[in-house]
Amino acid sequence: MAMSELQQELEQLYQEIMAHDYAYHVKDAPTISDAQYDSLVQRVLAIEAEHPEWIKPESPSQRVGAAPLTMFETVTHAVPMLSLNNGFNDGDIVAFNRRASDRLRAQHLLMAGEEIEYLAELKFDGLAINLRYEKGRLIQGTTRGDGMQGEDVTENIRTIRSIPLMLTGDEIPEVLEVRGEVLMHKADFHKLNEAQEKLGIKPFVNPRNAAAGSLRQLDSKVTRSRHLRFYAYGWGQLESTVALAQTQSGMLERLRDFGFAISPERAVVKGVAGLLDFYQGIEAKRAALPFDIDGIVYKVNRLALQEALGFVSRAPRFALAHKFPAEEMQTLLEGIDIQVGRTGALTPVARLKPVFVGGVTVTNATLHNEDEIRRKDIRIGDTVIVRRAGDVIPEVLAPVLDLRPEDAQPFTMVQACPVCHSSIERLPGEAVWRCTGGLFCRAQRVQSLIHAASRKALDIEGLGDKLAELLVEKEMVKSLADLYRLTAASVASLERMGPKSAQNLMDAIEKSKGVKLANFIYALGIRHVGETTARDLATHFGSITALAQASREELQAVEDVGPAIAESIQHFFAEEHNQQVIHELAELGLNPVYELRSGVAATGTADAASASSPNQAVLGKTFVLTGALSHWTRDEAAELLRQAGAKVTSSVSKKTDYVVAGADAGSKLRRAEELGVTVLDEDALKALLGL
Ligand code: IVH
């Protein structure tokens, strides 16, 4: 009997939706809008409601989540799911390659002097899953379990849109078990945690735990709401009349053609040098990847050689996991100190038993604020999980409750500033307590001085943390103006300060009198006024006097200055003490003005008008610079752009005209691509600037 037109339409919708799922979840390149996609699914649901007898297992309606289970069934794997041996340093990799090479040479499968060819790919930090397809149709999904037996999570697996319910392409095997990792992208993890927090539910510690918690849900509707992903890296049982490929890399491509996402970063390389090269390349961009990885996996590429090498106990001889230094480690929380910042913010800092994490030894980690400590239920004496990823400052993620001693002490916030004993306050809507001592507080004076001397402010070389502390402690510097009253003799009298270094400091201080207005404004440490805002204020007002006298409206006319920043600026200049210091600084020779092109007035000039040599190609355009440039530093390139009349901001939005991406550009480049913002490389930028 011929299919009715309606039934044909349904079949076509299945195909169409499958293709969109693939484009969206596997290729990360959607071809229709979410709304259009939803309307296709709605159409399917409507037809199926009329004709439930037509519903096929591959229908998108079958991803919606089934009735909650009471427990997962145990399933014995058709082919055991083994594990990988680990390597931690170059020596381990050399040894791995030597063992495999020796073995293959002994079997005359590798010639003397010949290097083994490997596939190198990411080691995903998620959960291993086995997906069983019979005649191309997904029939079961199981967790790894103990490697021999796992749990049947089919209902949950079906809700993951990057897992095809039906394989696509040619030569579909009779039986194919696809193995890979279920994980959560970092962006989805942060969104999930924000939502959890709003609901007052404990956040997940990391994307891996979030993925595990989401997959091991008895209610598959919960899994569905969690946006999990699947990346394929291998296979289990395979019954096929044709050989799918001769190599690991060829098999991965087959899996991709069947409809799976595979490691976006992978390479076929030769010998140890090739492996280590790949490792280093990925290590450098680890933080910018959309998901967590915990290392690189190397596999001998030729399947025949894999077979010849075989397995030893429960791991293959043909593969190795080259682990990165762990980004998360456990250690003892010995105490909680309170640090006073430049603006008086009191930050609880964990005092930790030293622990090697993310490649360095960590002894302190931020705990953010008292609410965070309470929410995470962190107590002194706990064993805690510490995370340090990339250049991000280390933080305490969570306590390990199983290891909590009976005498673990809950944290109590101090009643007064631990440094100056002034009262502390916590403004409504703010998470932090602040010392009210202002510049009476020694800690705030020290931090303000460190900030003022920093590179992007007055750039006083040699004035670091230790010296700032000494100068404040000896009461030689009570305000920024005092810095310019120091003498070589008084500085030389300080501990560990010889006449030479004292003179160097004096020279650096003298040099700072030539500071640019933007850096000077930044140096003042006005709350909410960062580098970019300082620069905008400098170009807009042209002098400190003009800035100090600006009305709230005038301030808010500057781009990116909202009510909070405007108020903070006015508050700063209303303070008598600050006026006094600025006055004294001017008398001491620090009164920078914005350098304008001759003939351009200093009042209310917009960025474009104040450009020193405007260039029509970039005039008034907004740029974001990211990644490492080779001809210039990013600051230099930004300065060139500004001189040509462009605006340079730090985050990518729809208003951004161009993103200039250097080497190892990460999230900003991705964001630009998402938003369809034009991306330039350095040469294109040079061309645009006519250089
Ligand atoms: S291959 C015979 N490739 O690492 C073992 N495993 O200890 C086959 N993993 O639990 C594993 N990324 O889930 C392989 N690209 C990758 C992987 C990977 C992550 C996990 C896997 C397993 C563990 C191995």
Boltz pocket constraint, residues with backbone or C-beta under 6 A from the ligand:
constraints:
  - pocket:
      binder: B
      contacts: [[A, 81], [A, 82], [A, 83], [A, 84], [A, 85], [A, 121], [A, 122], [A, 123], [A, 124], [A, 125], [A, 126], [A, 127], [A, 128], [A, 129], [A, 144], [A, 180], [A, 181], [A, 233], [A, 234], [A, 297], [A, 314], [A, 315], [A, 316], [A, 321]]
      max_distance: 6.0
